[in-house]
Each structure stands twice: as structure tokens, then as C-alpha cells.
Amino acid sequence: MRSMSMKLHSKEQAKEGEKEVKEPEEQSVRKWEPRVEGFLKFLVDSKLVYETLEGIIDHDHTAFACYAELRNTGLERHESLAKDLKWFEEQGYAIPVPSLPGLTYCEYLKEISEKDTQAFICHFYNIYFAHSAGGRIIGKKVAQKILNNKVLEFYKWDAGELSQLLQNVRDKLNKVAEKWNREEKNHCLEETEKSFKLLGNILRLIIS
Ligand code: HEM
């Protein structure tokens, strides 16, 4: 899954990226000119996506037992995002309602979680791992440019060393995928592009 994702990065986003820059969020983060309003839209939509994802994982699905293996990984983000939004509110910012990119992604996640485990797992991987890699770079740059270097809860992992948390999840995902045949594995990989598109639309809110 990792190599599939790395190929879909632009050359400006990551060294291993292969895509030419076409969309604004594919430019180097150094060139971004974020504003708090856009960043808040991004945080609100991200909270909705993590809430949806974590709700699906926590819900008892008898037909999709593998989701239960992905509970309590320490990567969960919706509570930290709730704290960050509360902080912005206390600073006097108006918190926007969720916008189309977040709503669209959530609808899609709910839909595939019920009928397409392989696709759902691809999104699970990309959402958490994108945030821990590029997401942290973005968080740092945005904080430098518009938040006086404040480190938001979204970018802190209290459950343990991040590299170890990620490794545990990689192991769990590999265990889940061991049970799939080649066709199912390919189907999971093919979903990567969709995940880039949907997450890219949410990222773009930062510079909207
Ligand atoms: C501005 C946008 C982005 C930037 C700057 C960025 C940057 C990066 C960087 C620097 C890495 C680390 C490569 C390494 O290990 O050396 C990475 C990894 C990764 N990114 Fe992104 N990325 C962005 C957007 C995305 C999006 C939209 C997705 C998926 C929907 C994504 C998914 C991933 C994944 C899955 C990894 C691999 C993590 C792992 O398994 O270790 N990234 N990204």
C-alpha cells in the first residue's frame, strides 16, 4: 500500500513522488499561503472524517470482524481535533460547519465499510498514515505561518512513540491482508487513487 501511495504524491510533496503538480495542494507546502479560516475548515472536515472512521471501527460488525482488530491503535484523532476546535473557539474564532469535501468523504466511507472491506482498509491506511507523514509537515508549516508555532493536539500522539504506533498498525494491516487473495489485494491497492482524491479535496481547504 505504501509504494502505491508514494507514487501518487507530486514531486514537490515527497521525494518518492512521481506525479506532476496539477492541483494547488500538490505544490510544495513551503509555497502555501494558508489562512486561519481555511485551516479551520480543514480541521472541521478532518474531525468529521475521523469521527466517521473511528465510529465504523468501534461499531460491532459481525460481517466485518477484521475492523475490530483495528480498534484502539493510539492513532485515533477525533478527540484531539475536538480539543483543538474548542481552543480556536476560546480564541474567538467562529467554527464553520462541515463542508462538502468532508461530508462527501464520510458518506463514501460509510458506504464502502458495509460492502467493500478491501477498499475501506485502503482508506483506513491512507487517512492515518498520510496524517502522520505529510500531515505533520503541513501542521508544522501552517503553525509557523499563522499560529505562532502552536502545536495542536491533532499533531500530538499521547498513546506512545508515534513510530511504534505506526508499526503496530502496519503489522495489524498485514495480518488482515494475509487472508485476502491476489484479486482482493489488488482491489485494495486500486482504491489508493480515490483516497488521494478525497483527502486532497479536504487538504485543499487549508489554502481555500
Ligand atoms: C501536501 C500534501 C502531502 C505532502 C506534503 C505529503 C508528504 C509526504 C511525505 C514527505 C511522506 C514521507 C515519505 C517518507 O517516508 O520518507 C509521505 C508519506 C505518505 N503519504 Fe503523503 N503527503 C501529502 C499528501 C498525502 C495524501 C493526500 C495522501 C493520501 C490520501 C498521502 C498518503 C501518504 C502515505 C500513505 C504515506 C506513507 C506513510 C508510511 O506508510 O510510512 N499523502 N507523504
py3Dmol code that shows the C-alpha trace and the ligand (Angstrom):
import py3Dmol

protein = """\
ATOM      1  CA  MET A   1       0.000   0.000   0.000  1.00  0.00           C
ATOM      2  CA  ARG A   2       2.866   2.350   0.822  1.00  0.00           C
ATOM      3  CA  SER A   3       4.531   2.242  -2.600  1.00  0.00           C
ATOM      4  CA  MET A   4       1.180   2.751  -4.309  1.00  0.00           C
ATOM      5  CA  SER A   5       0.595   5.880  -2.214  1.00  0.00           C
ATOM      6  CA  MET A   6       4.081   7.278  -2.639  1.00  0.00           C
ATOM      7  CA  LYS A   7       3.729   7.151  -6.451  1.00  0.00           C
ATOM      8  CA  LEU A   8       0.611   9.315  -6.233  1.00  0.00           C
ATOM      9  CA  HIS A   9       2.423  12.139  -4.445  1.00  0.00           C
ATOM     10  CA  SER A  10       3.654  15.013  -6.542  1.00  0.00           C
ATOM     11  CA  LYS A  11       7.411  15.523  -6.798  1.00  0.00           C
ATOM     12  CA  GLU A  12       7.022  18.632  -4.663  1.00  0.00           C
ATOM     13  CA  GLN A  13       5.140  16.779  -1.908  1.00  0.00           C
ATOM     14  CA  ALA A  14       7.580  13.923  -1.345  1.00  0.00           C
ATOM     15  CA  LYS A  15      10.916  12.761  -2.768  1.00  0.00           C
ATOM     16  CA  GLU A  16       9.412   9.446  -3.883  1.00  0.00           C
ATOM     17  CA  GLY A  17       6.501  11.229  -5.596  1.00  0.00           C
ATOM     18  CA  GLU A  18       6.013  10.739  -9.337  1.00  0.00           C
ATOM     19  CA  LYS A  19       3.088  12.989 -10.264  1.00  0.00           C
ATOM     20  CA  GLU A  20       3.397  16.391 -11.901  1.00  0.00           C
ATOM     21  CA  VAL A  21       1.880  19.236  -9.884  1.00  0.00           C
ATOM     22  CA  LYS A  22      -1.661  19.914 -11.121  1.00  0.00           C
ATOM     23  CA  GLU A  23      -3.759  20.760  -8.061  1.00  0.00           C
ATOM     24  CA  PRO A  24      -2.901  23.579  -5.619  1.00  0.00           C
ATOM     25  CA  GLU A  25      -2.308  21.181  -2.693  1.00  0.00           C
ATOM     26  CA  GLU A  26       0.250  19.292  -4.780  1.00  0.00           C
ATOM     27  CA  GLN A  27       2.637  22.236  -4.651  1.00  0.00           C
ATOM     28  CA  SER A  28       5.369  22.282  -2.055  1.00  0.00           C
ATOM     29  CA  VAL A  29       3.882  23.136   1.358  1.00  0.00           C
ATOM     30  CA  ARG A  30       6.531  25.876   1.606  1.00  0.00           C
ATOM     31  CA  LYS A  31       4.671  27.763  -1.140  1.00  0.00           C
ATOM     32  CA  TRP A  32       1.285  27.565   0.590  1.00  0.00           C
ATOM     33  CA  GLU A  33      -0.314  30.724   1.867  1.00  0.00           C
ATOM     34  CA  PRO A  34      -2.727  29.398   4.477  1.00  0.00           C
ATOM     35  CA  ARG A  35      -5.293  31.458   6.375  1.00  0.00           C
ATOM     36  CA  VAL A  36      -6.853  30.511   9.720  1.00  0.00           C
ATOM     37  CA  GLU A  37     -10.339  30.419   8.164  1.00  0.00           C
ATOM     38  CA  GLY A  38      -9.298  27.802   5.611  1.00  0.00           C
ATOM     39  CA  PHE A  39      -7.326  25.827   8.169  1.00  0.00           C
ATOM     40  CA  LEU A  40     -10.408  25.736  10.426  1.00  0.00           C
ATOM     41  CA  LYS A  41     -12.489  24.335   7.564  1.00  0.00           C
ATOM     42  CA  PHE A  42      -9.827  21.648   7.149  1.00  0.00           C
ATOM     43  CA  LEU A  43      -9.882  20.807  10.874  1.00  0.00           C
ATOM     44  CA  VAL A  44     -13.699  20.647  10.979  1.00  0.00           C
ATOM     45  CA  ASP A  45     -13.872  18.315   7.977  1.00  0.00           C
ATOM     46  CA  SER A  46     -10.988  16.223   9.294  1.00  0.00           C
ATOM     47  CA  LYS A  47     -12.804  15.816  12.619  1.00  0.00           C
ATOM     48  CA  LEU A  48     -15.882  14.586  10.783  1.00  0.00           C
ATOM     49  CA  VAL A  49     -13.828  12.084   8.779  1.00  0.00           C
ATOM     50  CA  TYR A  50     -12.035  10.709  11.856  1.00  0.00           C
ATOM     51  CA  GLU A  51     -15.315  10.565  13.800  1.00  0.00           C
ATOM     52  CA  THR A  52     -16.876   8.566  10.979  1.00  0.00           C
ATOM     53  CA  LEU A  53     -13.872   6.288  10.542  1.00  0.00           C
ATOM     54  CA  GLU A  54     -13.472   5.664  14.266  1.00  0.00           C
ATOM     55  CA  GLY A  55     -17.243   5.146  14.665  1.00  0.00           C
ATOM     56  CA  ILE A  56     -17.200   2.465  11.967  1.00  0.00           C
ATOM     57  CA  ILE A  57     -14.224   0.704  13.576  1.00  0.00           C
ATOM     58  CA  ASP A  58     -15.812   0.796  17.048  1.00  0.00           C
ATOM     59  CA  HIS A  59     -19.195  -0.410  15.881  1.00  0.00           C
ATOM     60  CA  ASP A  60     -19.780  -4.180  16.100  1.00  0.00           C
ATOM     61  CA  HIS A  61     -19.885  -5.538  12.572  1.00  0.00           C
ATOM     62  CA  THR A  62     -20.406  -9.261  12.701  1.00  0.00           C
ATOM     63  CA  ALA A  63     -19.817  -9.466   8.959  1.00  0.00           C
ATOM     64  CA  PHE A  64     -16.556  -7.480   9.136  1.00  0.00           C
ATOM     65  CA  ALA A  65     -14.712  -8.905  12.115  1.00  0.00           C
ATOM     66  CA  CYS A  66     -11.374  -7.539  10.896  1.00  0.00           C
ATOM     67  CA  TYR A  67     -12.407  -3.972  11.783  1.00  0.00           C
ATOM     68  CA  ALA A  68     -12.306  -4.920  15.474  1.00  0.00           C
ATOM     69  CA  GLU A  69      -8.576  -5.653  15.149  1.00  0.00           C
ATOM     70  CA  LEU A  70      -8.064  -2.009  14.263  1.00  0.00           C
ATOM     71  CA  ARG A  71      -9.579  -0.588  17.456  1.00  0.00           C
ATOM     72  CA  ASN A  72      -7.555   1.410  19.991  1.00  0.00           C
ATOM     73  CA  THR A  73      -4.432   1.768  17.896  1.00  0.00           C
ATOM     74  CA  GLY A  74      -3.471   5.029  19.574  1.00  0.00           C
ATOM     75  CA  LEU A  75      -3.671   6.783  16.187  1.00  0.00           C
ATOM     76  CA  GLU A  76      -7.293   7.903  16.752  1.00  0.00           C
ATOM     77  CA  ARG A  77      -7.713  11.626  16.132  1.00  0.00           C
ATOM     78  CA  HIS A  78     -11.286  12.770  16.623  1.00  0.00           C
ATOM     79  CA  GLU A  79     -10.927  13.644  20.312  1.00  0.00           C
ATOM     80  CA  SER A  80      -7.749  15.644  19.772  1.00  0.00           C
ATOM     81  CA  LEU A  81      -9.442  17.546  16.955  1.00  0.00           C
ATOM     82  CA  ALA A  82     -12.406  18.315  19.239  1.00  0.00           C
ATOM     83  CA  LYS A  83      -9.950  19.822  21.771  1.00  0.00           C
ATOM     84  CA  ASP A  84      -8.281  21.924  19.058  1.00  0.00           C
ATOM     85  CA  LEU A  85     -11.577  23.280  17.780  1.00  0.00           C
ATOM     86  CA  LYS A  86     -12.563  24.176  21.353  1.00  0.00           C
ATOM     87  CA  TRP A  87      -9.270  26.068  21.684  1.00  0.00           C
ATOM     88  CA  PHE A  88      -9.939  28.037  18.474  1.00  0.00           C
ATOM     89  CA  GLU A  89     -13.422  28.840  19.747  1.00  0.00           C
ATOM     90  CA  GLU A  90     -11.969  30.146  23.015  1.00  0.00           C
ATOM     91  CA  GLN A  91      -9.663  32.386  20.970  1.00  0.00           C
ATOM     92  CA  GLY A  92     -12.778  33.959  19.457  1.00  0.00           C
ATOM     93  CA  TYR A  93     -12.845  32.198  16.083  1.00  0.00           C
ATOM     94  CA  ALA A  94     -16.141  31.116  14.570  1.00  0.00           C
ATOM     95  CA  ILE A  95     -16.081  27.379  13.931  1.00  0.00           C
ATOM     96  CA  PRO A  96     -17.515  26.663  10.462  1.00  0.00           C
ATOM     97  CA  VAL A  97     -19.998  23.887   9.725  1.00  0.00           C
ATOM     98  CA  PRO A  98     -18.619  20.877   7.850  1.00  0.00           C
ATOM     99  CA  SER A  99     -18.222  21.457   4.133  1.00  0.00           C
ATOM    100  CA  LEU A 100     -18.712  19.335   1.039  1.00  0.00           C
ATOM    101  CA  PRO A 101     -15.271  17.635   0.910  1.00  0.00           C
ATOM    102  CA  GLY A 102     -15.660  16.250   4.438  1.00  0.00           C
ATOM    103  CA  LEU A 103     -19.329  15.325   4.024  1.00  0.00           C
ATOM    104  CA  THR A 104     -18.607  13.575   0.724  1.00  0.00           C
ATOM    105  CA  TYR A 105     -15.734  11.553   2.163  1.00  0.00           C
ATOM    106  CA  CYS A 106     -17.825  10.466   5.179  1.00  0.00           C
ATOM    107  CA  GLU A 107     -20.713   9.295   3.010  1.00  0.00           C
ATOM    108  CA  TYR A 108     -18.294   7.301   0.907  1.00  0.00           C
ATOM    109  CA  LEU A 109     -16.591   5.709   3.934  1.00  0.00           C
ATOM    110  CA  LYS A 110     -19.949   4.621   5.376  1.00  0.00           C
ATOM    111  CA  GLU A 111     -20.977   3.162   2.053  1.00  0.00           C
ATOM    112  CA  ILE A 112     -17.834   1.089   1.423  1.00  0.00           C
ATOM    113  CA  SER A 113     -17.459  -0.028   5.040  1.00  0.00           C
ATOM    114  CA  GLU A 114     -20.640  -2.094   4.620  1.00  0.00           C
ATOM    115  CA  LYS A 115     -19.825  -3.692   1.324  1.00  0.00           C
ATOM    116  CA  ASP A 116     -16.175  -3.427   0.400  1.00  0.00           C
ATOM    117  CA  THR A 117     -13.702  -4.273   3.169  1.00  0.00           C
ATOM    118  CA  GLN A 118     -10.635  -4.048   0.920  1.00  0.00           C
ATOM    119  CA  ALA A 119     -11.494  -0.538  -0.218  1.00  0.00           C
ATOM    120  CA  PHE A 120     -12.313   0.531   3.332  1.00  0.00           C
ATOM    121  CA  ILE A 121      -8.982  -0.756   4.649  1.00  0.00           C
ATOM    122  CA  CYS A 122      -7.159   1.210   1.937  1.00  0.00           C
ATOM    123  CA  HIS A 123      -8.795   4.412   3.175  1.00  0.00           C
ATOM    124  CA  PHE A 124      -8.067   3.496   6.795  1.00  0.00           C
ATOM    125  CA  TYR A 125      -4.358   3.163   5.955  1.00  0.00           C
ATOM    126  CA  ASN A 126      -4.132   6.314   3.868  1.00  0.00           C
ATOM    127  CA  ILE A 127      -6.059   8.553   6.254  1.00  0.00           C
ATOM    128  CA  TYR A 128      -3.923   7.696   9.295  1.00  0.00           C
ATOM    129  CA  PHE A 129      -0.575   7.359   7.540  1.00  0.00           C
ATOM    130  CA  ALA A 130      -0.974  10.471   5.383  1.00  0.00           C
ATOM    131  CA  HIS A 131      -1.617  12.475   8.526  1.00  0.00           C
ATOM    132  CA  SER A 132       1.390  11.078  10.358  1.00  0.00           C
ATOM    133  CA  ALA A 133       3.714  11.828   7.391  1.00  0.00           C
ATOM    134  CA  GLY A 134       2.729  14.728   5.125  1.00  0.00           C
ATOM    135  CA  GLY A 135       0.089  15.867   7.604  1.00  0.00           C
ATOM    136  CA  ARG A 136       2.717  16.633  10.210  1.00  0.00           C
ATOM    137  CA  ILE A 137       4.798  18.602   7.701  1.00  0.00           C
ATOM    138  CA  ILE A 138       1.708  20.613   6.825  1.00  0.00           C
ATOM    139  CA  GLY A 139       0.854  21.134  10.508  1.00  0.00           C
ATOM    140  CA  LYS A 140       4.320  22.475  11.227  1.00  0.00           C
ATOM    141  CA  LYS A 141       4.364  24.886   8.267  1.00  0.00           C
ATOM    142  CA  VAL A 142       0.862  26.157   8.978  1.00  0.00           C
ATOM    143  CA  ALA A 143       1.725  26.672  12.652  1.00  0.00           C
ATOM    144  CA  GLN A 144       4.855  28.639  11.643  1.00  0.00           C
ATOM    145  CA  LYS A 145       2.942  30.809   9.215  1.00  0.00           C
ATOM    146  CA  ILE A 146      -0.306  31.563  11.070  1.00  0.00           C
ATOM    147  CA  LEU A 147      -0.378  30.111  14.605  1.00  0.00           C
ATOM    148  CA  ASN A 148       2.774  31.397  16.254  1.00  0.00           C
ATOM    149  CA  ASN A 149       4.202  27.867  16.181  1.00  0.00           C
ATOM    150  CA  LYS A 150       1.461  26.477  18.421  1.00  0.00           C
ATOM    151  CA  VAL A 151       1.437  22.660  18.268  1.00  0.00           C
ATOM    152  CA  LEU A 152      -2.164  21.486  18.067  1.00  0.00           C
ATOM    153  CA  GLU A 153      -3.404  18.288  19.757  1.00  0.00           C
ATOM    154  CA  PHE A 154      -4.051  16.893  16.260  1.00  0.00           C
ATOM    155  CA  TYR A 155      -0.265  16.652  15.877  1.00  0.00           C
ATOM    156  CA  LYS A 156       0.451  15.017  19.259  1.00  0.00           C
ATOM    157  CA  TRP A 157       0.239  11.299  19.923  1.00  0.00           C
ATOM    158  CA  ASP A 158      -0.009  10.571  23.636  1.00  0.00           C
ATOM    159  CA  ALA A 159      -0.562   6.837  23.408  1.00  0.00           C
ATOM    160  CA  GLY A 160       3.130   6.098  22.773  1.00  0.00           C
ATOM    161  CA  GLU A 161       6.021   6.729  20.402  1.00  0.00           C
ATOM    162  CA  LEU A 162       4.448   7.504  17.009  1.00  0.00           C
ATOM    163  CA  SER A 163       6.845   5.280  15.049  1.00  0.00           C
ATOM    164  CA  GLN A 164       5.902   2.328  17.268  1.00  0.00           C
ATOM    165  CA  LEU A 165       2.161   3.043  16.979  1.00  0.00           C
ATOM    166  CA  LEU A 166       2.511   3.128  13.189  1.00  0.00           C
ATOM    167  CA  GLN A 167       4.498  -0.107  13.150  1.00  0.00           C
ATOM    168  CA  ASN A 168       1.813  -1.846  15.265  1.00  0.00           C
ATOM    169  CA  VAL A 169      -0.853  -0.748  12.793  1.00  0.00           C
ATOM    170  CA  ARG A 170       1.259  -1.850   9.811  1.00  0.00           C
ATOM    171  CA  ASP A 171       1.537  -5.302  11.419  1.00  0.00           C
ATOM    172  CA  LYS A 172      -2.202  -5.450  12.029  1.00  0.00           C
ATOM    173  CA  LEU A 173      -2.989  -4.394   8.464  1.00  0.00           C
ATOM    174  CA  ASN A 174      -0.615  -7.020   7.102  1.00  0.00           C
ATOM    175  CA  LYS A 175      -2.381  -9.637   9.245  1.00  0.00           C
ATOM    176  CA  VAL A 176      -5.767  -8.566   7.880  1.00  0.00           C
ATOM    177  CA  ALA A 177      -4.493  -8.644   4.279  1.00  0.00           C
ATOM    178  CA  GLU A 178      -2.900 -12.090   4.717  1.00  0.00           C
ATOM    179  CA  LYS A 179      -6.374 -13.558   4.467  1.00  0.00           C
ATOM    180  CA  TRP A 180      -7.062 -11.922   1.091  1.00  0.00           C
ATOM    181  CA  ASN A 181      -6.497 -13.479  -2.313  1.00  0.00           C
ATOM    182  CA  ARG A 182      -4.499 -11.672  -5.043  1.00  0.00           C
ATOM    183  CA  GLU A 183      -7.612 -10.151  -6.552  1.00  0.00           C
ATOM    184  CA  GLU A 184      -8.722  -8.708  -3.211  1.00  0.00           C
ATOM    185  CA  LYS A 185      -5.234  -7.336  -2.553  1.00  0.00           C
ATOM    186  CA  ASN A 186      -5.217  -5.648  -5.972  1.00  0.00           C
ATOM    187  CA  HIS A 187      -8.647  -4.227  -5.332  1.00  0.00           C
ATOM    188  CA  CYS A 188      -7.387  -2.681  -2.085  1.00  0.00           C
ATOM    189  CA  LEU A 189      -4.408  -1.091  -3.881  1.00  0.00           C
ATOM    190  CA  GLU A 190      -6.565   0.247  -6.695  1.00  0.00           C
ATOM    191  CA  GLU A 191      -8.545   2.263  -4.169  1.00  0.00           C
ATOM    192  CA  THR A 192      -5.483   4.400  -3.301  1.00  0.00           C
ATOM    193  CA  GLU A 193      -6.232   6.921  -6.030  1.00  0.00           C
ATOM    194  CA  LYS A 194      -9.725   7.550  -4.689  1.00  0.00           C
ATOM    195  CA  SER A 195      -8.306   8.119  -1.251  1.00  0.00           C
ATOM    196  CA  PHE A 196      -5.846  10.713  -2.628  1.00  0.00           C
ATOM    197  CA  LYS A 197      -8.637  12.498  -4.419  1.00  0.00           C
ATOM    198  CA  LEU A 198     -10.988  12.654  -1.436  1.00  0.00           C
ATOM    199  CA  LEU A 199      -8.305  13.543   1.089  1.00  0.00           C
ATOM    200  CA  GLY A 200      -6.750  16.019  -1.355  1.00  0.00           C
ATOM    201  CA  ASN A 201     -10.079  17.874  -1.538  1.00  0.00           C
ATOM    202  CA  ILE A 202     -10.024  18.252   2.255  1.00  0.00           C
ATOM    203  CA  LEU A 203      -6.353  19.340   2.293  1.00  0.00           C
ATOM    204  CA  ARG A 204      -7.109  21.969  -0.322  1.00  0.00           C
ATOM    205  CA  LEU A 205      -9.455  23.687   2.166  1.00  0.00           C
ATOM    206  CA  ILE A 206      -6.354  24.911   4.033  1.00  0.00           C
ATOM    207  CA  ILE A 207      -5.438  27.157   1.116  1.00  0.00           C
ATOM    208  CA  SER A 208      -9.028  27.986   0.139  1.00  0.00           C
TER     209      SER A 208
END
"""
ligand_1 = """\
43
HEM
C 0.536 18.314 0.718
C 0.248 17.079 0.747
C 1.197 15.980 1.121
C 2.511 16.014 1.452
C 3.417 17.215 1.575
C 2.927 14.652 1.698
C 4.208 14.273 2.051
C 4.586 13.018 2.407
C 5.911 12.644 2.845
C 7.115 13.572 2.938
C 5.893 11.339 3.138
C 7.016 10.538 3.763
C 7.826 9.750 2.840
C 8.911 9.017 3.606
O 8.590 8.027 4.307
O 10.031 9.432 3.506
C 4.544 10.872 2.895
C 4.130 9.590 3.106
C 2.842 9.166 2.890
N 1.778 9.913 2.443
Fe 1.802 11.839 1.942
N 1.854 13.824 1.527
C 0.781 14.597 1.173
C -0.483 14.162 0.873
C -0.912 12.854 1.014
C -2.236 12.375 0.688
C -3.376 13.220 0.128
C -2.243 11.042 0.981
C -3.303 10.002 0.861
C -4.542 10.147 0.639
C -0.926 10.691 1.478
C -0.548 9.436 1.899
C 0.691 9.099 2.355
C 1.056 7.762 2.786
C 0.129 6.581 2.881
C 2.413 7.808 3.119
C 3.277 6.654 3.588
C 3.343 6.563 5.074
C 4.031 5.292 5.542
O 3.495 4.204 5.309
O 5.087 5.410 6.135
N -0.145 11.821 1.480
N 3.767 11.926 2.449
"""
view = py3Dmol.view(width=600, height=400)
view.addModel(protein, "pdb")
view.setStyle({"model": 0}, {"cartoon": {"style": "trace"}})
view.addModel(ligand_1, "xyz")
view.setStyle({"model": 1}, {"stick": {}})
view.zoomTo()
view.show()
